[in-house]
Amino acid sequence: MKNKVERSAYLIIDGEAKSIAATEKLLTDQGQVYLAMIFQNESYLIVDQTGKPVEYCPTEDTYADAIGRSTIFTAMAEKTSCFSEENDLLEKALEWNRRKKGKAYLLDCWVGLPAKRFASYKKWRTPSGYLCGTYAAAVLLAYYQDFRDELSLPEEIRKKGSPIDEPISSELKKRIQPLGLPTIPLQVSGGLSRFLKKTGNPFSARNTIIGSWQRATKRIRQGKPVMVGILKILGSPYGNHWVAAYAYYESVSGERFYKVHDNWGDYQRIIPASWGNGTVSLP
């Protein structure tokens, strides 16, 4: 059950003061208690019993979607929730935020979008050959159409909320991979930009050709998924492949991971960020 925060309370995240509107105690299957802090725009942060962040979603209107369909956390019922304990957890979270500044605050914490938002695209799989660039682009555009206001598509290409990958994938293939050959970031972003122009969207895709971490984490903190190229030579069991990344994790010891839609039937696969080289994203 959500409890409204009556006093002024805020956290500093990415240099921005985020006002806490409500809190809610969460429970895992193992009986562990966590606290969700819901901000004014329904983005949220979840902390453990020490006040340390474990999951942060910077995107507005995501809390209900994330917790209502979570396989990890369950909101505690009113009768089992103790307000004084909840208030103690809030105080610990505020103290942790005061002590940990800047980048260090979100270490050992998943940052990104709710995985369940990508469940509708679970069956969007690369059918054969090297068409992963096309299908990762389809996931990227579908998310923007379904959850962001910047992009619109003609209904004959895709209706908002549709779980079907046609005809959007076929239309993208014509512009990204007309011959079905492997792609590099410049080809994917160029084909995607041509598609956007044809469908009346007044912006172009961006790409990076070396590394992935800086661009990917920047976009994810803005609440935007990003295409990441992963390479066989860097350890990818997929071979050279494109995925759609929507969350990331960096540990205190320097380990880095992405949570991705892999275009092979897994919409919440966790992969090492070290596999990544090259990105394609929307502004």
Secondary structure, 3 states (H helix, E strand, C coil): CCEECCCCCEEEECCEEEEEEEEEEEECCCCCEEEEEEECCCCEEEECCCCCEEEEECCCCCHHHHHHCCCCCEECCHHHCCHHHHHHHHHHHHHHHHHCCHHHHHCCCEEECCHHHHHHHCCCCCCCCCCHHHHHHHHHHHHHHHHCCCCCCCCCCCCCCCCCCCCHHHHHHHHHCCCCCCCCHHHHHHHHHHHHHHCCCCCCCEEECCCCHHHHHHHHHCCCCEEEEECHHHCCCCCCEEEEEEEEEECCCCCEEEEEECCCCCCCEEEEHHHEEEEEECC
